[in-house]
Amino acid sequence: MTKEEAFKLLVLIESVYSHCIFKDETVQQWFQFCSEMDYEKVLTKLKYHIRKSPYPPAIGDIAVFQFEEGHFPTTLQEWMKEGRVRIECDPKSNKRGTLPDWLAEYSPRKCVELAFEEEL
């Protein structure tokens, strides 16, 4: 986002929230943070904020930071695949442990196990 677009956002905020007046330091901080954001996405979030809140937004309320495309989703997919393979290969993953005696009395699982043993 350019400084002009960030300035448009600040003007919109000041015009909607008449009691809100930005100081020079605040404007500089907005310029710094907004340079990393997409104007259209921030404007969409700002419009939503205006509709729902009687208070002016903080930067965190309307910020939309971009992340590197393709990097995180690929990593996530690899983690999911590794987890699935690990679970499928782990012989203990499908076995249930025995219940402690104090819990077995109240567990519906124990009742099912007892009924199954009686059938055999």
N, C-alpha and C positions, 0 to 999 in steps of 0.2 A: 504494500500500500504506500502511496506517496504521501508527502506532507500535506498536500492540498486535500487529498481524500480524508486524511486524519482530521484536518481542520474542519472539513464539512461535517464530520461526525460530532466534533465538539460543539460546533455551532448548532447542530440539531439538538443536542442534549441541552444546551443553554436555552434554546428557544422553547423546548417542551417543559423543562423544569426551571421556571423563572427564578427560583431562589438559588439556583446553582450558577456560580461564577468561578471559572477556572483561573488559578494563579499561573504566572509564567513558568514556574518550576513544574507544575502539573502538566502544562501543555508540552513542555520539553520531554517529560517522561512518556506521555502518550505518543509523541512522535517517535521516540526510541522504540517502544514496544510495538506500535502499529506498523512499523517498517517490515516486520516479520509476518504480518497477517494479510489475509485476502480481504479486500474492501467489501466485496459483495456479501461474503459470509458474515462479516462483522456487522454490516448494515442490517442484514436479516435478523441477527440476534438482538441488535439494538431495537429494532422495530417491535420484536416480541417483548423485550423488556419494558418498553414504553407502554405497551398494551396492558401488561400485568402488574406493574409496580409504580407506586406514586413517588418513589425515590430515585434519584439519579443513579446510574450504574457505575460501579467501579470497573476498572479495566478487566478484572477477572470475570465479571458478569457477562461481558460481551466478547471476550477474547476467543479467537479461533486460530490456533497455531498449526502450521503445516508440519507434517513429518515426512521423512524420506519415503517416497512411494516404493513399494515392493520389498523394502528391507524388513520391516517388522512383520508383515503378514507371512513372509517366507519363513522367518525364524519361528513364528508361532506354529505354522504348519509342520515344521520339522519336529518341534517339541511334541505336538499331538501325535505324530506318527511314531516317534520314539516311545512315548507312553503306551500307545496301543500295542506295539511290539513287545515291550517289557511285560505288560499285563498278560498277553497271550502266551509268552514263553515262561512265565513264572508258574510253576506247578502248584504253588500254595494259593494262587489268586482265586481259584474256584472252590477251595475247601473252606469250610467254616470251622472255626475253632470251637472247642468245647466251652460250654457256659459254666461259670463258677456256680457252685452249689447254691449260694444265697440268691443268685439271680434266676437259676433254673426253675425254682418254685413258682416264680411269677411270669415267666416267659411263655408266650404262645408258641414259640419255636420248640420249646421242650415238650409241650403237649403234642405237637405234631410228630416229633421224634419218637415219643413213647407210643403213640398210636401206630406209627410205622413199624416199630419193633414188635408190637403185639400181633400185627398182621403176619409177620414172618414166623 
